[in-house]
Amino acid sequence: MTTSAIQLTAARPWGISRMRPYPTTYQQPFASVAIDPDTQKGIFRDRAGQVVEMGKHGSNTGTETQPQSTNLDSRNDTDHDQDSEQD
């Protein structure tokens, strides 16, 4: 009885043909972020520990009233109010 060698050929995985180089990275102007316990806002610091101003941004709050049960079968009515406030 003779032993025959099995010949394997390396196949290139199909996903490699779909890969592209990573985009160039952007160095963030800050190195760490902490929360100020009094204002609950983020404090951004650079690598030297100095506070970095990150500019102004708005905030948004919204409220929604709960549906009231107004129909005869005691199921919640889908009518409800929404409002939002942005600064």
PAVOLUM-709412 format. One record per atom (N, C-alpha, C): x negated, y, z. Coordinates in steps of 0.001 Angstrom, whole numbers, plus 524288, in hexadecimal, padded with zeros to 5 digits. Layout:
// residues N
XYZ...
END
This chain:
// residues 87
7FCBF7FB82800008000080000800007FC85804CE800007FDB8808A07FCB47FA8D80D5D7FC5B7FD92811F07FEA87FAB28156B800EC7FD1581A108032F7FC8081E847FF51800E4820E17FDEB8009E8254D7FA4C800EC82A5F7FD667FDEC82E137FBD57FDD4833247FE7C80246836847FC70804EB838E4800108091C83C737FE99806B2841D57FDEE807B9844267F97980583849487F861809A684D697F98780859851087FD0580BDC8553F7FE60809F685A457FBD580D8885D2D7F9CA80C23862457F7AA80E9C8666B7FB2480BA986A5B7FC5080D9A86E8E7FFAB8115A871F17FC87815E0872B47FEAF819C28760F7FC2F819ED87B3E7FF1281A3E87F6B7FC2E81A91884927FE8F8203188574800628210B886C28056B82660887AB80750828F888C198044182DF888B7D80310830A688F4D7FFD483106894A28026C83110894D6807A783195899D080A6482CE589D5E809AD8285A89B1C808C3823AB89E5280817824228A1C080344826B089FDD7FF488273C8A3087FA8B82ACE8A7B37FB7782DF78A7937FF9A8318C8ABDB800BB82F2A8AFE28047882AB88AEBB806CC8285C8B24080A9A825FE8B706807F68264A8BB5B80A9F823EF8C039808D88208F8C24780D4C81CD98C5B880C17819A98C7F88105081D108CB1A8141081B898CB46818FD81E558CE6781CCE81DEC8D42881B46822028D73881C578219D8DCD281B3681DA28DF5981ED081BB88E3D281D27817EE8E6808206F81A888E7FD82596817A68E79C829BE819D58E8AF82EE18196C8EE768302481CA98F01F833BD81CCA8F5888357881B5A8F5A783B398179E8F8D683C97815FD8F9538420B819C88FCF1844DC81C898FAF0848BC820408FE1084BB481D5B9025084EBA81FD3906E584F6F81D2E90B1E8523C81D1B90A4F8582881F2D905EF85A0281F2A904F485F9B81D138FF7D860A481B358FEA3865728190B8F992866E181C6E8F6C186AD981F8D8F9AA86DE2822ED8F731871C3827D48FA798728C82BE08F7E48747C830D38FA7A8759B832858F8D187B098344F8FC8F87E2C836648FB788836583B7D8FE7D883F483EAF8FCE188794843A08FF838889B843079031788D51844719080588CA58446E90BBB890FE8490590A598948884817909258999084C5D9077689CFC8506F90BB889DFD84EF7910AF89D8A852AC914E789E89856229160A899D1853D79163E8952B856DB917B8890848589F9130488D4E8566090E7088E628578A909AA88B688560D90A39885AD8524290D86884838505A90E3E87F2E84AFF90BBF87EAB8499E90A6D879D98447F9081F878DC8403090C318790A83BD190AC687B6B8372C90E1587B7B8330B90B46878438316F90DB28740A82D9F90B64870798284190D9E871BB8246490A2A8722E81F0990BD98736281B50909D186F3B8175390D0A86E0D8136090B6686A4780F429080D86D0880B439068D86A368073C9031686C648042C9059F870DB8041290AD2871018015A90D9887536804E590E7E879E8809DB90CE28799C80D7590D8587DF18107F9129C87DD080FA5915C2879C28125C91AC087950817E0919E18771D81BA691CFB878F18210791C95877198214A91E7C87178823EE91B7686E258249691CC7868A182A4891E56867D082B25922E98656F83074924AE8643F83252921C685F68836AD91F1185FE6838B291BF185B8C83D0491EB18588D83DF9923AB859B0841E992695856D384757925B98590484AF4928B5857208505B9286B858FE8535D9246D855D3856FD921FD8585785AA791E91855A485FDE91EEF85876863F791DEA855AF8692991E60857F386ABF9197E85ADD86ECC91A0D85DC48710A9158586063876D39155A85F0B8791E910EC85FAE87E839102F85E1E8814A90CFC86247885ED90EBA863CC8891D90BB78676588E8790B248650F89113906F38664889649906108643B899C29037B8684389ECA90478867C88A291901F986B348A6F98FFC0867E68A9888FBF286A008ADDC8F971867488B1ED8F7DD86B568B6C58F94586A508BAE68F7C386DF18BC6A8F21D86CF98BE058EF7E871078BFA88EA0E870978C5198E9C186E2B8C6118E5D986AF88CB498E540868AF8CF5E8E46786CF08D3DD8E6A486C258D82C8E61286FD08DBEE8E1E686DE28DE368DF1B871738E20D8DB20870008E7528DDD086F558E8DF8DEC686A708EDA08E1C38697F8F1AE8DEC8866548F0578DA3B864698F4228D77C8612A8F72B8D3788645E8FB1F8D14D8621E8FEB48CDEF865018FC7B8C8978666A8F89F8C6BD863878F6878C187864B98F1F98C1B8868948F1018C62886AFD8ECFD8C6FA86F0A8E7728C63686D0A8E6A28C6738680C8E1538C645865E68DF3B8CBD18658B8DA158CC4B865DD8D7BD8D1818659A8D8CA8D3F7860508DA5F8D8E3860838DB1D8DBEB85BCB8D5B78DD73859C88D50B8DDAF854BA8CFE38DEDB8528E8CED28E4B5852438D2948E803853B68D1AF8ED9E853B28CE458EF358584F8CA128F205857328C6CB8F41985B5A8C3CB8F8D08593B8C1B28FBF885CB38BEFC900CA85B3C8B92A9001B85BED8B63B902E0858A78B08E9030C8591D8AED0908AC858A48AAAD90A1085B708A83390F1D85A9E8A26590E8A85BA089F679123585993899C99121285A6B897D19179285B13893689181285D9D8910391D2285EA388B4091CA685D5C8894E9203C85A3B883D191FFE8589F8814A9253C8599887C809251C85B96879A592A1985C3C874A4929FE8592E
END
